Amino acid sequence: MFVKLIALVLAGLVVWSIAAHSSDGAGRPQLYTVKRYDTLWSIASSHYGGDPRAAIYRLEERNGLAGDIVQPGQKLVLP
């Protein structure tokens, strides 16, 4: 009986752990809508710590940007 109880508790913990990891939104891309006066530098600085140059590169790469110009209303996928 005790072994069955332990097995049931462990199974519950596994299911709970999988459910918790799948519902944290990590699989869904985060979208950002560019506002007036936004720049890639300001977006990178406000969303990522440290040197924003690496984040700018990732933003350009992820969104297919050829340069650093963004327009208000433009949707960006944040890396």
mmCIF file of the N, C-alpha and C atoms, coordinates in Angstrom:
data_MODEL
# 
_entry.id   MODEL 
# 
loop_
_atom_site.group_PDB 
_atom_site.id 
_atom_site.type_symbol 
_atom_site.label_atom_id 
_atom_site.label_alt_id 
_atom_site.label_comp_id 
_atom_site.label_asym_id 
_atom_site.label_entity_id 
_atom_site.label_seq_id 
_atom_site.pdbx_PDB_ins_code 
_atom_site.Cartn_x 
_atom_site.Cartn_y 
_atom_site.Cartn_z 
_atom_site.occupancy 
_atom_site.B_iso_or_equiv 
_atom_site.pdbx_formal_charge 
_atom_site.auth_seq_id 
_atom_site.auth_comp_id 
_atom_site.auth_asym_id 
_atom_site.auth_atom_id 
_atom_site.pdbx_PDB_model_num 
ATOM 1   N N  . MET A 1 1  ? 0.827  -1.193 0.000   1.00 0.00 ? 1  MET A N  1 
ATOM 2   C CA . MET A 1 1  ? 0.000  0.000  0.000   1.00 0.00 ? 1  MET A CA 1 
ATOM 3   C C  . MET A 1 1  ? 0.869  1.253  0.000   1.00 0.00 ? 1  MET A C  1 
ATOM 4   N N  . PHE A 1 2  ? 1.900  1.239  0.837   1.00 0.00 ? 2  PHE A N  1 
ATOM 5   C CA . PHE A 1 2  ? 2.784  2.399  0.937   1.00 0.00 ? 2  PHE A CA 1 
ATOM 6   C C  . PHE A 1 2  ? 3.504  2.660  -0.387  1.00 0.00 ? 2  PHE A C  1 
ATOM 7   N N  . VAL A 1 3  ? 3.916  1.609  -1.074  1.00 0.00 ? 3  VAL A N  1 
ATOM 8   C CA . VAL A 1 3  ? 4.618  1.737  -2.357  1.00 0.00 ? 3  VAL A CA 1 
ATOM 9   C C  . VAL A 1 3  ? 3.687  2.334  -3.410  1.00 0.00 ? 3  VAL A C  1 
ATOM 10  N N  . LYS A 1 4  ? 2.416  1.907  -3.394  1.00 0.00 ? 4  LYS A N  1 
ATOM 11  C CA . LYS A 1 4  ? 1.444  2.457  -4.343  1.00 0.00 ? 4  LYS A CA 1 
ATOM 12  C C  . LYS A 1 4  ? 1.217  3.940  -4.087  1.00 0.00 ? 4  LYS A C  1 
ATOM 13  N N  . LEU A 1 5  ? 1.155  4.323  -2.827  1.00 0.00 ? 5  LEU A N  1 
ATOM 14  C CA . LEU A 1 5  ? 0.966  5.725  -2.472  1.00 0.00 ? 5  LEU A CA 1 
ATOM 15  C C  . LEU A 1 5  ? 2.146  6.573  -2.950  1.00 0.00 ? 5  LEU A C  1 
ATOM 16  N N  . ILE A 1 6  ? 3.354  6.099  -2.736  1.00 0.00 ? 6  ILE A N  1 
ATOM 17  C CA . ILE A 1 6  ? 4.554  6.815  -3.183  1.00 0.00 ? 6  ILE A CA 1 
ATOM 18  C C  . ILE A 1 6  ? 4.552  6.933  -4.709  1.00 0.00 ? 6  ILE A C  1 
ATOM 19  N N  . ALA A 1 7  ? 4.199  5.844  -5.403  1.00 0.00 ? 7  ALA A N  1 
ATOM 20  C CA . ALA A 1 7  ? 4.152  5.854  -6.868  1.00 0.00 ? 7  ALA A CA 1 
ATOM 21  C C  . ALA A 1 7  ? 3.111  6.851  -7.363  1.00 0.00 ? 7  ALA A C  1 
ATOM 22  N N  . LEU A 1 8  ? 1.973  6.914  -6.699  1.00 0.00 ? 8  LEU A N  1 
ATOM 23  C CA . LEU A 1 8  ? 0.922  7.849  -7.076  1.00 0.00 ? 8  LEU A CA 1 
ATOM 24  C C  . LEU A 1 8  ? 1.372  9.291  -6.862  1.00 0.00 ? 8  LEU A C  1 
ATOM 25  N N  . VAL A 1 9  ? 2.008  9.568  -5.751  1.00 0.00 ? 9  VAL A N  1 
ATOM 26  C CA . VAL A 1 9  ? 2.514  10.916 -5.468  1.00 0.00 ? 9  VAL A CA 1 
ATOM 27  C C  . VAL A 1 9  ? 3.566  11.318 -6.501  1.00 0.00 ? 9  VAL A C  1 
ATOM 28  N N  . LEU A 1 10 ? 4.485  10.419 -6.809  1.00 0.00 ? 10 LEU A N  1 
ATOM 29  C CA . LEU A 1 10 ? 5.518  10.717 -7.805  1.00 0.00 ? 10 LEU A CA 1 
ATOM 30  C C  . LEU A 1 10 ? 4.913  10.959 -9.181  1.00 0.00 ? 10 LEU A C  1 
ATOM 31  N N  . ALA A 1 11 ? 3.930  10.160 -9.558  1.00 0.00 ? 11 ALA A N  1 
ATOM 32  C CA . ALA A 1 11 ? 3.263  10.352 -10.848 1.00 0.00 ? 11 ALA A CA 1 
ATOM 33  C C  . ALA A 1 11 ? 2.569  11.714 -10.889 1.00 0.00 ? 11 ALA A C  1 
ATOM 34  N N  . GLY A 1 12 ? 1.936  12.079 -9.792  1.00 0.00 ? 12 GLY A N  1 
ATOM 35  C CA . GLY A 1 12 ? 1.298  13.392 -9.718  1.00 0.00 ? 12 GLY A CA 1 
ATOM 36  C C  . GLY A 1 12 ? 2.292  14.526 -9.849  1.00 0.00 ? 12 GLY A C  1 
ATOM 37  N N  . LEU A 1 13 ? 3.444  14.387 -9.213  1.00 0.00 ? 13 LEU A N  1 
ATOM 38  C CA . LEU A 1 13 ? 4.475  15.419 -9.322  1.00 0.00 ? 13 LEU A CA 1 
ATOM 39  C C  . LEU A 1 13 ? 4.999  15.546 -10.748 1.00 0.00 ? 13 LEU A C  1 
ATOM 40  N N  . VAL A 1 14 ? 5.166  14.435 -11.427 1.00 0.00 ? 14 VAL A N  1 
ATOM 41  C CA . VAL A 1 14 ? 5.629  14.466 -12.818 1.00 0.00 ? 14 VAL A CA 1 
ATOM 42  C C  . VAL A 1 14 ? 4.609  15.177 -13.700 1.00 0.00 ? 14 VAL A C  1 
ATOM 43  N N  . VAL A 1 15 ? 3.343  14.826 -13.563 1.00 0.00 ? 15 VAL A N  1 
ATOM 44  C CA . VAL A 1 15 ? 2.290  15.463 -14.359 1.00 0.00 ? 15 VAL A CA 1 
ATOM 45  C C  . VAL A 1 15 ? 2.219  16.952 -14.048 1.00 0.00 ? 15 VAL A C  1 
ATOM 46  N N  . TRP A 1 16 ? 2.280  17.328 -12.800 1.00 0.00 ? 16 TRP A N  1 
ATOM 47  C CA . TRP A 1 16 ? 2.240  18.736 -12.407 1.00 0.00 ? 16 TRP A CA 1 
ATOM 48  C C  . TRP A 1 16 ? 3.434  19.491 -12.979 1.00 0.00 ? 16 TRP A C  1 
ATOM 49  N N  . SER A 1 17 ? 4.605  18.885 -12.937 1.00 0.00 ? 17 SER A N  1 
ATOM 50  C CA . SER A 1 17 ? 5.807  19.530 -13.455 1.00 0.00 ? 17 SER A CA 1 
ATOM 51  C C  . SER A 1 17 ? 5.707  19.766 -14.955 1.00 0.00 ? 17 SER A C  1 
ATOM 52  N N  . ILE A 1 18 ? 5.230  18.776 -15.686 1.00 0.00 ? 18 ILE A N  1 
ATOM 53  C CA . ILE A 1 18 ? 5.071  18.925 -17.139 1.00 0.00 ? 18 ILE A CA 1 
ATOM 54  C C  . ILE A 1 18 ? 4.049  20.005 -17.450 1.00 0.00 ? 18 ILE A C  1 
ATOM 55  N N  . ALA A 1 19 ? 2.944  20.021 -16.733 1.00 0.00 ? 19 ALA A N  1 
ATOM 56  C CA . ALA A 1 19 ? 1.909  21.027 -16.963 1.00 0.00 ? 19 ALA A CA 1 
ATOM 57  C C  . ALA A 1 19 ? 2.420  22.425 -16.639 1.00 0.00 ? 19 ALA A C  1 
ATOM 58  N N  . ALA A 1 20 ? 3.200  22.565 -15.592 1.00 0.00 ? 20 ALA A N  1 
ATOM 59  C CA . ALA A 1 20 ? 3.725  23.876 -15.207 1.00 0.00 ? 20 ALA A CA 1 
ATOM 60  C C  . ALA A 1 20 ? 4.695  24.403 -16.253 1.00 0.00 ? 20 ALA A C  1 
ATOM 61  N N  . HIS A 1 21 ? 5.528  23.545 -16.804 1.00 0.00 ? 21 HIS A N  1 
ATOM 62  C CA . HIS A 1 21 ? 6.495  23.980 -17.810 1.00 0.00 ? 21 HIS A CA 1 
ATOM 63  C C  . HIS A 1 21 ? 5.839  24.279 -19.143 1.00 0.00 ? 21 HIS A C  1 
ATOM 64  N N  . SER A 1 22 ? 4.762  23.604 -19.473 1.00 0.00 ? 22 SER A N  1 
ATOM 65  C CA . SER A 1 22 ? 4.124  23.836 -20.765 1.00 0.00 ? 22 SER A CA 1 
ATOM 66  C C  . SER A 1 22 ? 3.222  25.058 -20.744 1.00 0.00 ? 22 SER A C  1 
ATOM 67  N N  . SER A 1 23 ? 2.849  25.562 -19.582 1.00 0.00 ? 23 SER A N  1 
ATOM 68  C CA . SER A 1 23 ? 1.948  26.704 -19.513 1.00 0.00 ? 23 SER A CA 1 
ATOM 69  C C  . SER A 1 23 ? 2.657  28.003 -19.162 1.00 0.00 ? 23 SER A C  1 
ATOM 70  N N  . ASP A 1 24 ? 3.990  28.028 -19.185 1.00 0.00 ? 24 ASP A N  1 
ATOM 71  C CA . ASP A 1 24 ? 4.690  29.255 -18.816 1.00 0.00 ? 24 ASP A CA 1 
ATOM 72  C C  . ASP A 1 24 ? 4.879  30.211 -19.983 1.00 0.00 ? 24 ASP A C  1 
ATOM 73  N N  . GLY A 1 25 ? 4.409  29.863 -21.194 1.00 0.00 ? 25 GLY A N  1 
ATOM 74  C CA . GLY A 1 25 ? 4.499  30.751 -22.336 1.00 0.00 ? 25 GLY A CA 1 
ATOM 75  C C  . GLY A 1 25 ? 5.844  30.741 -23.029 1.00 0.00 ? 25 GLY A C  1 
ATOM 76  N N  . ALA A 1 26 ? 6.729  29.860 -22.636 1.00 0.00 ? 26 ALA A N  1 
ATOM 77  C CA . ALA A 1 26 ? 8.060  29.847 -23.232 1.00 0.00 ? 26 ALA A CA 1 
ATOM 78  C C  . ALA A 1 26 ? 8.021  29.455 -24.695 1.00 0.00 ? 26 ALA A C  1 
ATOM 79  N N  . GLY A 1 27 ? 7.017  28.697 -25.108 1.00 0.00 ? 27 GLY A N  1 
ATOM 80  C CA . GLY A 1 27 ? 6.937  28.260 -26.486 1.00 0.00 ? 27 GLY A CA 1 
ATOM 81  C C  . GLY A 1 27 ? 6.338  29.289 -27.425 1.00 0.00 ? 27 GLY A C  1 
ATOM 82  N N  . ARG A 1 28 ? 5.668  30.272 -26.883 1.00 0.00 ? 28 ARG A N  1 
ATOM 83  C CA . ARG A 1 28 ? 5.019  31.284 -27.712 1.00 0.00 ? 28 ARG A CA 1 
ATOM 84  C C  . ARG A 1 28 ? 5.914  32.501 -27.849 1.00 0.00 ? 28 ARG A C  1 
ATOM 85  N N  . PRO A 1 29 ? 6.039  33.027 -29.063 1.00 0.00 ? 29 PRO A N  1 
ATOM 86  C CA . PRO A 1 29 ? 6.861  34.229 -29.222 1.00 0.00 ? 29 PRO A CA 1 
ATOM 87  C C  . PRO A 1 29 ? 6.183  35.438 -28.581 1.00 0.00 ? 29 PRO A C  1 
ATOM 88  N N  . GLN A 1 30 ? 6.990  36.314 -28.041 1.00 0.00 ? 30 GLN A N  1 
ATOM 89  C CA . GLN A 1 30 ? 6.479  37.537 -27.445 1.00 0.00 ? 30 GLN A CA 1 
ATOM 90  C C  . GLN A 1 30 ? 6.522  38.622 -28.504 1.00 0.00 ? 30 GLN A C  1 
ATOM 91  N N  . LEU A 1 31 ? 5.389  39.269 -28.733 1.00 0.00 ? 31 LEU A N  1 
ATOM 92  C CA . LEU A 1 31 ? 5.307  40.331 -29.727 1.00 0.00 ? 31 LEU A CA 1 
ATOM 93  C C  . LEU A 1 31 ? 5.404  41.691 -29.053 1.00 0.00 ? 31 LEU A C  1 
ATOM 94  N N  . TYR A 1 32 ? 6.038  42.620 -29.747 1.00 0.00 ? 32 TYR A N  1 
ATOM 95  C CA . TYR A 1 32 ? 6.138  43.991 -29.262 1.00 0.00 ? 32 TYR A CA 1 
ATOM 96  C C  . TYR A 1 32 ? 5.668  44.899 -30.385 1.00 0.00 ? 32 TYR A C  1 
ATOM 97  N N  . THR A 1 33 ? 4.778  45.824 -30.078 1.00 0.00 ? 33 THR A N  1 
ATOM 98  C CA . THR A 1 33 ? 4.322  46.805 -31.053 1.00 0.00 ? 33 THR A CA 1 
ATOM 99  C C  . THR A 1 33 ? 5.139  48.074 -30.879 1.00 0.00 ? 33 THR A C  1 
ATOM 100 N N  . VAL A 1 34 ? 5.788  48.485 -31.961 1.00 0.00 ? 34 VAL A N  1 
ATOM 101 C CA . VAL A 1 34 ? 6.652  49.665 -31.932 1.00 0.00 ? 34 VAL A CA 1 
ATOM 102 C C  . VAL A 1 34 ? 5.797  50.903 -31.700 1.00 0.00 ? 34 VAL A C  1 
ATOM 103 N N  . LYS A 1 35 ? 6.245  51.740 -30.781 1.00 0.00 ? 35 LYS A N  1 
ATOM 104 C CA . LYS A 1 35 ? 5.561  52.993 -30.458 1.00 0.00 ? 35 LYS A CA 1 
ATOM 105 C C  . LYS A 1 35 ? 6.319  54.171 -31.077 1.00 0.00 ? 35 LYS A C  1 
ATOM 106 N N  . ARG A 1 36 ? 5.676  55.292 -31.103 1.00 0.00 ? 36 ARG A N  1 
ATOM 107 C CA . ARG A 1 36 ? 6.303  56.508 -31.624 1.00 0.00 ? 36 ARG A CA 1 
ATOM 108 C C  . ARG A 1 36 ? 7.586  56.790 -30.835 1.00 0.00 ? 36 ARG A C  1 
ATOM 109 N N  . TYR A 1 37 ? 8.615  57.151 -31.528 1.00 0.00 ? 37 TYR A N  1 
ATOM 110 C CA . TYR A 1 37 ? 9.946  57.479 -30.990 1.00 0.00 ? 37 TYR A CA 1 
ATOM 111 C C  . TYR A 1 37 ? 10.734 56.251 -30.528 1.00 0.00 ? 37 TYR A C  1 
ATOM 112 N N  . ASP A 1 38 ? 10.200 55.040 -30.705 1.00 0.00 ? 38 ASP A N  1 
ATOM 113 C CA . ASP A 1 38 ? 10.970 53.839 -30.380 1.00 0.00 ? 38 ASP A CA 1 
ATOM 114 C C  . ASP A 1 38 ? 12.108 53.666 -31.377 1.00 0.00 ? 38 ASP A C  1 
ATOM 115 N N  . THR A 1 39 ? 13.203 53.139 -30.884 1.00 0.00 ? 39 THR A N  1 
ATOM 116 C CA . THR A 1 39 ? 14.317 52.715 -31.727 1.00 0.00 ? 39 THR A CA 1 
ATOM 117 C C  . THR A 1 39 ? 14.660 51.286 -31.323 1.00 0.00 ? 39 THR A C  1 
ATOM 118 N N  . LEU A 1 40 ? 15.400 50.598 -32.174 1.00 0.00 ? 40 LEU A N  1 
ATOM 119 C CA . LEU A 1 40 ? 15.824 49.253 -31.780 1.00 0.00 ? 40 LEU A CA 1 
ATOM 120 C C  . LEU A 1 40 ? 16.661 49.307 -30.515 1.00 0.00 ? 40 LEU A C  1 
ATOM 121 N N  . TRP A 1 41 ? 17.464 50.363 -30.392 1.00 0.00 ? 41 TRP A N  1 
ATOM 122 C CA . TRP A 1 41 ? 18.302 50.520 -29.201 1.00 0.00 ? 41 TRP A CA 1 
ATOM 123 C C  . TRP A 1 41 ? 17.429 50.637 -27.947 1.00 0.00 ? 41 TRP A C  1 
ATOM 124 N N  . SER A 1 42 ? 16.390 51.474 -28.010 1.00 0.00 ? 42 SER A N  1 
ATOM 125 C CA . SER A 1 42 ? 15.537 51.658 -26.826 1.00 0.00 ? 42 SER A CA 1 
ATOM 126 C C  . SER A 1 42 ? 14.746 50.387 -26.507 1.00 0.00 ? 42 SER A C  1 
ATOM 127 N N  . ILE A 1 43 ? 14.297 49.672 -27.543 1.00 0.00 ? 43 ILE A N  1 
ATOM 128 C CA . ILE A 1 43 ? 13.566 48.422 -27.320 1.00 0.00 ? 43 ILE A CA 1 
ATOM 129 C C  . ILE A 1 43 ? 14.490 47.387 -26.691 1.00 0.00 ? 43 ILE A C  1 
ATOM 130 N N  . ALA A 1 44 ? 15.693 47.259 -27.248 1.00 0.00 ? 44 ALA A N  1 
ATOM 131 C CA . ALA A 1 44 ? 16.661 46.289 -26.715 1.00 0.00 ? 44 ALA A CA 1 
ATOM 132 C C  . ALA A 1 44 ? 17.053 46.643 -25.285 1.00 0.00 ? 44 ALA A C  1 
ATOM 133 N N  . SER A 1 45 ? 17.254 47.930 -25.012 1.00 0.00 ? 45 SER A N  1 
ATOM 134 C CA . SER A 1 45 ? 17.654 48.357 -23.667 1.00 0.00 ? 45 SER A CA 1 
ATOM 135 C C  . SER A 1 45 ? 16.567 48.088 -22.636 1.00 0.00 ? 45 SER A C  1 
ATOM 136 N N  . SER A 1 46 ? 15.305 48.270 -23.027 1.00 0.00 ? 46 SER A N  1 
ATOM 137 C CA . SER A 1 46 ? 14.228 48.101 -22.055 1.00 0.00 ? 46 SER A CA 1 
ATOM 138 C C  . SER A 1 46 ? 13.837 46.637 -21.843 1.00 0.00 ? 46 SER A C  1 
ATOM 139 N N  . HIS A 1 47 ? 14.136 45.757 -22.793 1.00 0.00 ? 47 HIS A N  1 
ATOM 140 C CA . HIS A 1 47 ? 13.736 44.355 -22.667 1.00 0.00 ? 47 HIS A CA 1 
ATOM 141 C C  . HIS A 1 47 ? 14.865 43.408 -22.300 1.00 0.00 ? 47 HIS A C  1 
ATOM 142 N N  . TYR A 1 48 ? 16.106 43.845 -22.482 1.00 0.00 ? 48 TYR A N  1 
ATOM 143 C CA . TYR A 1 48 ? 17.246 42.963 -22.237 1.00 0.00 ? 48 TYR A CA 1 
ATOM 144 C C  . TYR A 1 48 ? 18.299 43.719 -21.451 1.00 0.00 ? 48 TYR A C  1 
ATOM 145 N N  . GLY A 1 49 ? 18.893 43.064 -20.495 1.00 0.00 ? 49 GLY A N  1 
ATOM 146 C CA . GLY A 1 49 ? 19.949 43.688 -19.709 1.00 0.00 ? 49 GLY A CA 1 
ATOM 147 C C  . GLY A 1 49 ? 21.282 43.630 -20.430 1.00 0.00 ? 49 GLY A C  1 
ATOM 148 N N  . GLY A 1 50 ? 22.218 44.362 -19.917 1.00 0.00 ? 50 GLY A N  1 
ATOM 149 C CA . GLY A 1 50 ? 23.569 44.332 -20.477 1.00 0.00 ? 50 GLY A CA 1 
ATOM 150 C C  . GLY A 1 50 ? 23.692 45.156 -21.741 1.00 0.00 ? 50 GLY A C  1 
ATOM 151 N N  . ASP A 1 51 ? 24.659 44.789 -22.551 1.00 0.00 ? 51 ASP A N  1 
ATOM 152 C CA . ASP A 1 51 ? 24.945 45.494 -23.794 1.00 0.00 ? 51 ASP A CA 1 
ATOM 153 C C  . ASP A 1 51 ? 23.824 45.244 -24.801 1.00 0.00 ? 51 ASP A C  1 
ATOM 154 N N  . PRO A 1 52 ? 23.116 46.295 -25.247 1.00 0.00 ? 52 PRO A N  1 
ATOM 155 C CA . PRO A 1 52 ? 21.980 46.088 -26.147 1.00 0.00 ? 52 PRO A CA 1 
ATOM 156 C C  . PRO A 1 52 ? 22.375 45.710 -27.574 1.00 0.00 ? 52 PRO A C  1 
ATOM 157 N N  . ARG A 1 53 ? 23.651 45.799 -27.927 1.00 0.00 ? 53 ARG A N  1 
ATOM 158 C CA . ARG A 1 53 ? 24.049 45.515 -29.312 1.00 0.00 ? 53 ARG A CA 1 
ATOM 159 C C  . ARG A 1 53 ? 23.742 44.076 -29.714 1.00 0.00 ? 53 ARG A C  1 
ATOM 160 N N  . ALA A 1 54 ? 23.958 43.138 -28.819 1.00 0.00 ? 54 ALA A N  1 
ATOM 161 C CA . ALA A 1 54 ? 23.641 41.738 -29.134 1.00 0.00 ? 54 ALA A CA 1 
ATOM 162 C C  . ALA A 1 54 ? 22.134 41.558 -29.314 1.00 0.00 ? 54 ALA A C  1 
ATOM 163 N N  . ALA A 1 55 ? 21.342 42.225 -28.478 1.00 0.00 ? 55 ALA A N  1 
ATOM 164 C CA . ALA A 1 55 ? 19.885 42.130 -28.591 1.00 0.00 ? 55 ALA A CA 1 
ATOM 165 C C  . ALA A 1 55 ? 19.407 42.779 -29.885 1.00 0.00 ? 55 ALA A C  1 
ATOM 166 N N  . ILE A 1 56 ? 20.035 43.877 -30.286 1.00 0.00 ? 56 ILE A N  1 
ATOM 167 C CA . ILE A 1 56 ? 19.670 44.531 -31.546 1.00 0.00 ? 56 ILE A CA 1 
ATOM 168 C C  . ILE A 1 56 ? 19.931 43.583 -32.708 1.00 0.00 ? 56 ILE A C  1 
ATOM 169 N N  . TYR A 1 57 ? 21.073 42.933 -32.690 1.00 0.00 ? 57 TYR A N  1 
ATOM 170 C CA . TYR A 1 57 ? 21.396 41.967 -33.746 1.00 0.00 ? 57 TYR A CA 1 
ATOM 171 C C  . TYR A 1 57 ? 20.344 40.860 -33.799 1.00 0.00 ? 57 TYR A C  1 
ATOM 172 N N  . ARG A 1 58 ? 19.962 40.333 -32.631 1.00 0.00 ? 58 ARG A N  1 
ATOM 173 C CA . ARG A 1 58 ? 18.953 39.269 -32.590 1.00 0.00 ? 58 ARG A CA 1 
ATOM 174 C C  . ARG A 1 58 ? 17.590 39.776 -33.063 1.00 0.00 ? 58 ARG A C  1 
ATOM 175 N N  . LEU A 1 59 ? 17.235 41.014 -32.685 1.00 0.00 ? 59 LEU A N  1 
ATOM 176 C CA . LEU A 1 59 ? 15.972 41.598 -33.146 1.00 0.00 ? 59 LEU A CA 1 
ATOM 177 C C  . LEU A 1 59 ? 15.961 41.726 -34.666 1.00 0.00 ? 59 LEU A C  1 
ATOM 178 N N  . GLU A 1 60 ? 17.056 42.231 -35.232 1.00 0.00 ? 60 GLU A N  1 
ATOM 179 C CA . GLU A 1 60 ? 17.141 42.382 -36.688 1.00 0.00 ? 60 GLU A CA 1 
ATOM 180 C C  . GLU A 1 60 ? 17.042 41.025 -37.378 1.00 0.00 ? 60 GLU A C  1 
ATOM 181 N N  . GLU A 1 61 ? 17.768 40.054 -36.853 1.00 0.00 ? 61 GLU A N  1 
ATOM 182 C CA . GLU A 1 61 ? 17.792 38.717 -37.447 1.00 0.00 ? 61 GLU A CA 1 
ATOM 183 C C  . GLU A 1 61 ? 16.436 38.028 -37.340 1.00 0.00 ? 61 GLU A C  1 
ATOM 184 N N  . ARG A 1 62 ? 15.825 38.109 -36.178 1.00 0.00 ? 62 ARG A N  1 
ATOM 185 C CA . ARG A 1 62 ? 14.551 37.416 -35.931 1.00 0.00 ? 62 ARG A CA 1 
ATOM 186 C C  . ARG A 1 62 ? 13.411 38.009 -36.741 1.00 0.00 ? 62 ARG A C  1 
ATOM 187 N N  . ASN A 1 63 ? 13.479 39.331 -37.016 1.00 0.00 ? 63 ASN A N  1 
ATOM 188 C CA . ASN A 1 63 ? 12.386 40.015 -37.696 1.00 0.00 ? 63 ASN A CA 1 
ATOM 189 C C  . ASN A 1 63 ? 12.684 40.331 -39.155 1.00 0.00 ? 63 ASN A C  1 
ATOM 190 N N  . GLY A 1 64 ? 13.825 39.870 -39.659 1.00 0.00 ? 64 GLY A N  1 
ATOM 191 C CA . GLY A 1 64 ? 14.162 40.097 -41.062 1.00 0.00 ? 64 GLY A CA 1 
ATOM 192 C C  . GLY A 1 64 ? 14.389 41.556 -41.395 1.00 0.00 ? 64 GLY A C  1 
ATOM 193 N N  . LEU A 1 65 ? 14.926 42.308 -40.448 1.00 0.00 ? 65 LEU A N  1 
ATOM 194 C CA . LEU A 1 65 ? 15.181 43.728 -40.678 1.00 0.00 ? 65 LEU A CA 1 
ATOM 195 C C  . LEU A 1 65 ? 16.531 43.904 -41.360 1.00 0.00 ? 65 LEU A C  1 
ATOM 196 N N  . ALA A 1 66 ? 16.566 44.775 -42.380 1.00 0.00 ? 66 ALA A N  1 
ATOM 197 C CA . ALA A 1 66 ? 17.820 45.033 -43.091 1.00 0.00 ? 66 ALA A CA 1 
ATOM 198 C C  . ALA A 1 66 ? 18.618 46.140 -42.412 1.00 0.00 ? 66 ALA A C  1 
ATOM 199 N N  . GLY A 1 67 ? 17.967 46.916 -41.574 1.00 0.00 ? 67 GLY A N  1 
ATOM 200 C CA . GLY A 1 67 ? 18.642 48.005 -40.873 1.00 0.00 ? 67 GLY A CA 1 
ATOM 201 C C  . GLY A 1 67 ? 17.991 48.229 -39.529 1.00 0.00 ? 67 GLY A C  1 
ATOM 202 N N  . ASP A 1 68 ? 18.260 49.386 -38.962 1.00 0.00 ? 68 ASP A N  1 
ATOM 203 C CA . ASP A 1 68 ? 17.747 49.650 -37.613 1.00 0.00 ? 68 ASP A CA 1 
ATOM 204 C C  . ASP A 1 68 ? 16.516 50.553 -37.601 1.00 0.00 ? 68 ASP A C  1 
ATOM 205 N N  . ILE A 1 69 ? 15.868 50.726 -38.747 1.00 0.00 ? 69 ILE A N  1 
ATOM 206 C CA . ILE A 1 69 ? 14.688 51.584 -38.826 1.00 0.00 ? 69 ILE A CA 1 
ATOM 207 C C  . ILE A 1 69 ? 13.439 50.760 -38.516 1.00 0.00 ? 69 ILE A C  1 
ATOM 208 N N  . VAL A 1 70 ? 12.648 51.257 -37.576 1.00 0.00 ? 70 VAL A N  1 
ATOM 209 C CA . VAL A 1 70 ? 11.355 50.652 -37.252 1.00 0.00 ? 70 VAL A CA 1 
ATOM 210 C C  . VAL A 1 70 ? 10.295 51.739 -37.318 1.00 0.00 ? 70 VAL A C  1 
ATOM 211 N N  . GLN A 1 71 ? 9.068  51.327 -37.590 1.00 0.00 ? 71 GLN A N  1 
ATOM 212 C CA . GLN A 1 71 ? 7.954  52.261 -37.748 1.00 0.00 ? 71 GLN A CA 1 
ATOM 213 C C  . GLN A 1 71 ? 6.917  52.034 -36.652 1.00 0.00 ? 71 GLN A C  1 
ATOM 214 N N  . PRO A 1 72 ? 6.276  53.118 -36.178 1.00 0.00 ? 72 PRO A N  1 
ATOM 215 C CA . PRO A 1 72 ? 5.206  52.945 -35.191 1.00 0.00 ? 72 PRO A CA 1 
ATOM 216 C C  . PRO A 1 72 ? 4.128  52.002 -35.728 1.00 0.00 ? 72 PRO A C  1 
ATOM 217 N N  . GLY A 1 73 ? 3.676  51.108 -34.875 1.00 0.00 ? 73 GLY A N  1 
ATOM 218 C CA . GLY A 1 73 ? 2.668  50.127 -35.255 1.00 0.00 ? 73 GLY A CA 1 
ATOM 219 C C  . GLY A 1 73 ? 3.250  48.821 -35.761 1.00 0.00 ? 73 GLY A C  1 
ATOM 220 N N  . GLN A 1 74 ? 4.535  48.821 -36.082 1.00 0.00 ? 74 GLN A N  1 
ATOM 221 C CA . GLN A 1 74 ? 5.199  47.612 -36.562 1.00 0.00 ? 74 GLN A CA 1 
ATOM 222 C C  . GLN A 1 74 ? 5.268  46.591 -35.431 1.00 0.00 ? 74 GLN A C  1 
ATOM 223 N N  . LYS A 1 75 ? 5.023  45.332 -35.761 1.00 0.00 ? 75 LYS A N  1 
ATOM 224 C CA . LYS A 1 75 ? 5.088  44.250 -34.770 1.00 0.00 ? 75 LYS A CA 1 
ATOM 225 C C  . LYS A 1 75 ? 6.448  43.581 -34.872 1.00 0.00 ? 75 LYS A C  1 
ATOM 226 N N  . LEU A 1 76 ? 7.110  43.435 -33.739 1.00 0.00 ? 76 LEU A N  1 
ATOM 227 C CA . LEU A 1 76 ? 8.400  42.763 -33.672 1.00 0.00 ? 76 LEU A CA 1 
ATOM 228 C C  . LEU A 1 76 ? 8.273  41.522 -32.802 1.00 0.00 ? 76 LEU A C  1 
ATOM 229 N N  . VAL A 1 77 ? 8.888  40.447 -33.253 1.00 0.00 ? 77 VAL A N  1 
ATOM 230 C CA . VAL A 1 77 ? 8.972  39.236 -32.441 1.00 0.00 ? 77 VAL A CA 1 
ATOM 231 C C  . VAL A 1 77 ? 10.227 39.373 -31.600 1.00 0.00 ? 77 VAL A C  1 
ATOM 232 N N  . LEU A 1 78 ? 10.064 39.343 -30.290 1.00 0.00 ? 78 LEU A N  1 
ATOM 233 C CA . LEU A 1 78 ? 11.207 39.482 -29.394 1.00 0.00 ? 78 LEU A CA 1 
ATOM 234 C C  . LEU A 1 78 ? 11.897 38.136 -29.247 1.00 0.00 ? 78 LEU A C  1 
ATOM 235 N N  . PRO A 1 79 ? 13.226 38.133 -29.364 1.00 0.00 ? 79 PRO A N  1 
ATOM 236 C CA . PRO A 1 79 ? 13.964 36.867 -29.230 1.00 0.00 ? 79 PRO A CA 1 
ATOM 237 C C  . PRO A 1 79 ? 14.021 36.395 -27.794 1.00 0.00 ? 79 PRO A C  1 
# 
